[in-house]
Every structure is written in structure tokens, then in C-alpha cells.
Amino acid sequence: MDPDPRTQHELTRAVLERVQATPDPRLRELMSSLVRHLHAFALEVGLREEEWLAGIEFLTETGRTCTPTRQEFILLSDTLGLSSLVDDLGHPAGDGATESTILGPFYVPGAPFRENGASIAAPDLDGEPLLVTGEVATTAGRPIAGAVVDVWQTAPNGLYDVQDDSQPEFHLRGRFRTDDAGRYGFRTVRPVSYPIPADGPVGRLLTATGRHPWRAAHIHVIVSAPGHHPLTTTIFDAEDPYIDSDAVFGVKRSRRRVLRRSPDGGLLLEERIRLRPETPDSTT
């Protein structure tokens, strides 16, 4: 007589028992939870074999789409809201520090240092001129001299320099140091909304789920200073049509800004940044 067939719950328990041999406690915790949730998902939806195989093929294609300048897995994480969730878990708000946001896939380290007030845009670039000025300070409001403000954004055609061979290297990128009063400033053009790369598996998934690929217009910023936690954040144009439906769930209410019109017809933005101290003594 054949033995009783194995139940799904017995299978899950067997896998979890094997995972308990993992020497590293944190990896053991992560793997145990992953197994429980994956198995629960399959049971909840009654996952069919052809659907499981389609998922494997999707992940395989996602890996093949990755290049040195395109990380399709990051794009997948972004569009599922996972990147923003991990950011929220790692950088809780409420202590007076500027809220963080996700890094995004187009950061390039080593942008040139520029003088405060210099432009990061090419002289002949179309677009509305924008002057960004601001202050970097502690959560207690004390100005931080010598902080590094690293900024980058797309061109008016919706492309970053690494996506567009017609743009010079480090176009619309730059690093600035705050002065003795913690002030910084740079000239650029008004950011525009743009679609994330949608010609790969992530783009097809968005289409299949009835979603658009557009990101709300923004400027990326990384701010660092000795004695303070570095901050990765984003400045969003509050008037952008995709501000409430950003494809990667990256918009936080505190990071929306209304651009003001200057007397000469350009645009102005004052952006104050507050950094979280590494120790409580850093704010005194």
C-alpha cells in the first residue's frame, strides 16, 4: 500500500527545517521568512506550473537585460514599490532630518566639483532656466560648512547623459560645497517628467498591469558632511502631471516643491537640507 501523499504544509515545514542549518542568524531569518511567504503565495493563488515557468522566464530575461548602464532588476524593484519600502525602513522620518528617497538607476559617481552659482547645463540647452539655492544644516538648524551637494537630472528631452550620446559627459551633473554659512547654489533648467526604460521585461509588465512608465519631474541630490549621515533625496516639481502617479512610487509629500517665477522670467527654488547627526553631539 502506498504511503500517504505529502501535504503542502509538510513540504513547507521540511524546507524550513533545512534552512535552520544556516550558520548566519540574519541569513537564517531572511531565508526562513522568504520560504514561508513564497510558499504561502503559491498556495493562496493556486500557482499553476505554466505560470511558475513564465515567472522563471521573466526573471531570466530581466537578468539578461542588465548592462553596465542599465539595471533591470533595480527597475523591477522600483516599479513594485520595494525600493521605496526599503528606503522607508532604513531612513525613518520624524526627527527633523530631510526625508530620503530612492537613488534611482542613473547615478554616476565622480561628477566634477563646480563653483557655487555655476550651471550644470550646457549653454545652448533648451528649457526654462532654473536657479536652485539653499542651505545645508543640522537637524538643530546649525549651518554646515563644507558639505558636498551632489546633483543630477535629465535633459529636457527626458534623457540622462548616460542614455544620450549627444550629451557631453557629466552633463546636468555636478558637486558643490557649501560656504561658511552652509549655503550652496547652482543653475540648471526645469526638470521634466520622463518614462523609465520600457522596452524590456519590466516595461512589458507595466503594460500588462495597465500602468504607465512615467516618472514625475525631479532633481536628484546626495548630501554628505563629516559627522552626519549622508542623505540621498529628490526634489520633485509639485506641478508635474505625474506627481501623484510616479511609476516607482518615489514621491514623498515633503519632497514636493512649487517653483517660483523670478522677475527676469526664470524659475527659482530654495531648498533647505537637514542632515541627521551620527551622534547626538553632532548637533550642538
PLY file of the C-alpha trace (Angstrom):
ply
format ascii 1.0
element vertex 284
property float x
property float y
property float z
element edge 283
property int vertex1
property int vertex2
end_header
0.00 0.00 0.00
1.37 3.43 -0.98
2.19 5.81 1.86
0.02 8.88 2.37
0.94 11.67 -0.08
2.94 14.58 1.30
0.86 17.65 2.07
1.87 21.17 1.01
2.30 22.20 4.64
4.62 19.24 5.27
6.73 20.34 2.32
6.99 23.87 3.70
7.99 22.56 7.13
10.66 20.31 5.56
12.21 23.24 3.68
12.17 25.41 6.81
13.88 22.65 8.81
16.70 22.52 6.25
17.08 26.31 6.36
17.59 26.15 10.14
21.10 24.82 9.47
22.13 28.24 8.11
25.04 29.41 10.33
24.46 33.17 9.96
21.47 34.21 12.14
20.33 37.07 9.91
20.55 34.99 6.73
18.64 32.21 8.52
15.90 34.70 9.44
15.70 36.10 5.92
15.62 32.71 4.21
13.02 31.30 6.62
10.70 34.24 6.04
11.26 34.10 2.29
10.33 30.41 2.15
7.21 30.94 4.26
5.98 33.84 2.13
6.81 32.21 -1.23
5.03 29.01 -0.29
2.06 30.95 1.13
1.83 32.96 -2.12
1.81 29.81 -4.25
-0.89 28.24 -2.04
-3.02 31.39 -1.94
-3.21 31.84 -5.72
-3.07 28.13 -6.61
0.03 28.76 -8.71
-0.05 26.71 -11.92
3.05 25.13 -13.42
2.89 27.22 -16.61
2.60 30.39 -14.51
5.60 29.40 -12.41
7.60 28.75 -15.59
6.55 32.11 -17.06
7.82 33.78 -13.90
11.16 31.99 -14.19
11.47 33.07 -17.81
10.60 36.66 -16.86
13.34 36.78 -14.21
15.82 35.18 -16.60
15.11 37.84 -19.23
15.36 40.54 -16.58
18.89 39.37 -15.80
19.86 39.27 -19.46
18.62 42.84 -19.93
21.03 44.21 -17.31
24.07 46.11 -18.63
26.74 48.35 -17.03
24.39 51.34 -17.55
21.00 49.62 -17.06
19.97 47.60 -14.01
16.68 45.95 -14.91
16.35 44.25 -11.51
16.56 47.65 -9.78
13.91 48.87 -12.22
11.72 45.89 -11.27
12.20 46.59 -7.57
11.40 50.27 -8.15
8.17 49.64 -10.06
6.95 47.17 -7.43
7.48 49.78 -4.71
10.04 47.59 -2.96
12.89 50.08 -3.35
10.83 52.83 -1.70
9.73 50.48 1.08
13.33 49.52 1.88
14.24 53.22 1.85
11.43 53.97 4.32
12.56 51.15 6.62
16.17 52.33 6.59
15.50 56.05 6.99
12.56 56.70 9.31
11.20 60.24 9.24
10.20 62.44 12.13
13.47 63.61 13.69
13.78 66.85 11.76
16.07 65.48 9.06
15.19 65.86 5.39
13.37 62.78 4.13
15.31 60.40 1.92
14.18 58.90 -1.38
15.45 56.11 -3.62
18.72 56.58 -5.50
17.43 55.58 -8.93
19.40 53.73 -11.62
21.21 56.67 -13.27
23.55 57.96 -10.56
27.15 58.35 -11.76
29.87 58.89 -9.13
32.68 61.36 -9.66
30.77 64.34 -11.06
33.02 67.42 -11.29
33.11 69.96 -8.48
31.75 73.31 -9.63
31.75 76.78 -8.12
28.58 77.82 -6.30
26.28 79.55 -8.77
27.71 77.70 -11.77
25.48 75.98 -14.31
25.29 72.22 -14.74
23.51 72.69 -18.09
25.12 73.27 -21.48
24.88 76.94 -22.59
22.75 76.13 -25.63
20.35 73.78 -23.81
16.65 74.42 -24.32
14.38 74.55 -21.31
13.23 77.02 -18.67
16.19 78.43 -16.70
16.11 77.42 -13.03
18.22 78.79 -10.17
18.47 76.46 -7.17
19.81 77.89 -3.91
19.69 76.58 -0.38
21.28 75.76 2.92
22.62 72.56 4.48
22.26 72.44 8.25
21.97 70.08 11.20
18.60 68.93 12.50
19.07 71.62 15.16
19.34 74.24 12.40
23.08 74.93 12.62
24.63 75.61 9.17
27.17 73.04 7.96
30.15 74.48 6.10
31.95 72.29 3.55
29.06 69.88 2.96
29.06 68.28 -0.50
25.87 68.62 -2.55
25.87 66.17 -5.49
23.07 66.78 -8.02
21.90 65.22 -11.30
18.84 65.29 -13.57
17.60 64.60 -17.10
17.80 66.96 -20.04
14.61 68.49 -21.50
14.41 65.51 -23.88
13.82 63.28 -20.85
17.18 61.50 -21.06
20.16 61.39 -18.72
23.60 61.90 -20.22
24.38 58.17 -19.93
21.34 57.43 -22.12
22.08 60.04 -24.77
25.29 60.14 -26.82
24.56 63.72 -27.90
25.05 64.98 -24.35
28.57 65.61 -23.01
29.91 63.55 -20.12
28.57 64.68 -16.73
26.02 66.93 -18.39
23.43 68.13 -15.85
25.54 66.72 -13.04
27.75 68.48 -10.55
29.05 68.64 -6.99
29.03 71.79 -4.90
30.48 72.65 -1.48
28.57 74.77 0.98
30.18 78.02 2.10
30.82 79.12 5.69
27.11 79.88 6.10
26.12 76.44 4.82
24.86 77.92 1.55
25.04 76.40 -1.93
23.57 77.19 -5.34
23.59 76.15 -8.98
21.90 76.95 -12.27
20.09 74.40 -14.39
16.86 74.02 -16.37
13.44 72.95 -15.14
13.32 69.15 -14.85
10.81 67.27 -16.97
8.83 64.08 -16.47
10.17 61.10 -18.42
9.41 57.42 -18.97
11.58 54.79 -17.33
13.09 52.35 -19.87
10.03 50.43 -21.03
11.46 48.34 -23.88
12.34 45.38 -21.64
10.55 42.88 -19.40
9.71 45.48 -16.74
8.09 47.71 -19.35
6.00 44.83 -20.64
4.91 44.04 -17.07
3.76 47.64 -16.60
1.73 47.44 -19.81
0.22 44.09 -18.82
-0.90 45.52 -15.48
-2.37 48.69 -17.00
0.27 51.07 -15.68
2.22 53.92 -17.28
6.05 54.18 -17.15
6.33 57.91 -16.34
8.32 59.46 -13.52
7.38 62.85 -12.09
9.90 65.63 -12.90
12.70 65.82 -10.35
16.28 66.65 -9.42
18.33 64.06 -7.54
20.51 65.14 -4.62
23.08 63.41 -2.40
24.35 65.49 0.53
27.25 64.47 2.76
29.19 66.10 5.58
31.56 64.82 8.29
29.76 63.81 11.47
26.42 63.37 9.71
24.65 60.55 7.92
24.73 61.06 4.13
21.36 61.84 2.59
20.01 60.64 -0.74
16.89 62.56 -1.68
14.93 64.08 -4.56
13.32 67.44 -5.28
10.03 66.99 -7.16
8.19 69.60 -9.22
4.82 69.76 -7.47
3.08 70.89 -10.67
4.14 67.86 -12.73
1.20 65.85 -14.14
2.65 62.57 -12.80
3.26 63.81 -9.25
0.52 61.54 -7.88
1.23 58.51 -10.09
5.03 58.29 -10.21
5.89 54.91 -11.76
8.33 53.93 -8.99
6.36 55.29 -6.01
9.24 57.66 -5.26
7.35 60.87 -4.46
7.02 61.84 -0.79
4.82 64.77 0.24
7.69 66.54 1.98
9.79 66.46 -1.19
7.33 68.35 -3.43
8.25 71.92 -4.35
6.44 74.70 -6.21
8.90 76.59 -8.41
8.62 80.38 -8.15
8.84 82.76 -11.09
11.66 85.33 -10.91
11.37 88.93 -12.24
13.51 88.02 -15.28
11.13 85.22 -16.26
13.22 82.34 -14.98
12.39 79.99 -12.13
13.64 79.94 -8.53
13.87 77.17 -5.96
15.11 77.49 -2.38
15.93 74.07 -0.95
16.94 73.65 2.69
18.54 70.32 3.63
18.73 68.99 7.20
21.21 66.17 7.93
20.83 63.56 10.65
23.83 63.54 13.04
25.88 60.38 13.53
25.80 61.10 17.28
23.61 63.46 19.32
26.66 65.66 19.99
26.87 66.50 16.26
24.01 69.00 16.56
25.50 71.03 19.42
0 1
1 2
2 3
3 4
4 5
5 6
6 7
7 8
8 9
9 10
10 11
11 12
12 13
13 14
14 15
15 16
16 17
17 18
18 19
19 20
20 21
21 22
22 23
23 24
24 25
25 26
26 27
27 28
28 29
29 30
30 31
31 32
32 33
33 34
34 35
35 36
36 37
37 38
38 39
39 40
40 41
41 42
42 43
43 44
44 45
45 46
46 47
47 48
48 49
49 50
50 51
51 52
52 53
53 54
54 55
55 56
56 57
57 58
58 59
59 60
60 61
61 62
62 63
63 64
64 65
65 66
66 67
67 68
68 69
69 70
70 71
71 72
72 73
73 74
74 75
75 76
76 77
77 78
78 79
79 80
80 81
81 82
82 83
83 84
84 85
85 86
86 87
87 88
88 89
89 90
90 91
91 92
92 93
93 94
94 95
95 96
96 97
97 98
98 99
99 100
100 101
101 102
102 103
103 104
104 105
105 106
106 107
107 108
108 109
109 110
110 111
111 112
112 113
113 114
114 115
115 116
116 117
117 118
118 119
119 120
120 121
121 122
122 123
123 124
124 125
125 126
126 127
127 128
128 129
129 130
130 131
131 132
132 133
133 134
134 135
135 136
136 137
137 138
138 139
139 140
140 141
141 142
142 143
143 144
144 145
145 146
146 147
147 148
148 149
149 150
150 151
151 152
152 153
153 154
154 155
155 156
156 157
157 158
158 159
159 160
160 161
161 162
162 163
163 164
164 165
165 166
166 167
167 168
168 169
169 170
170 171
171 172
172 173
173 174
174 175
175 176
176 177
177 178
178 179
179 180
180 181
181 182
182 183
183 184
184 185
185 186
186 187
187 188
188 189
189 190
190 191
191 192
192 193
193 194
194 195
195 196
196 197
197 198
198 199
199 200
200 201
201 202
202 203
203 204
204 205
205 206
206 207
207 208
208 209
209 210
210 211
211 212
212 213
213 214
214 215
215 216
216 217
217 218
218 219
219 220
220 221
221 222
222 223
223 224
224 225
225 226
226 227
227 228
228 229
229 230
230 231
231 232
232 233
233 234
234 235
235 236
236 237
237 238
238 239
239 240
240 241
241 242
242 243
243 244
244 245
245 246
246 247
247 248
248 249
249 250
250 251
251 252
252 253
253 254
254 255
255 256
256 257
257 258
258 259
259 260
260 261
261 262
262 263
263 264
264 265
265 266
266 267
267 268
268 269
269 270
270 271
271 272
272 273
273 274
274 275
275 276
276 277
277 278
278 279
279 280
280 281
281 282
282 283
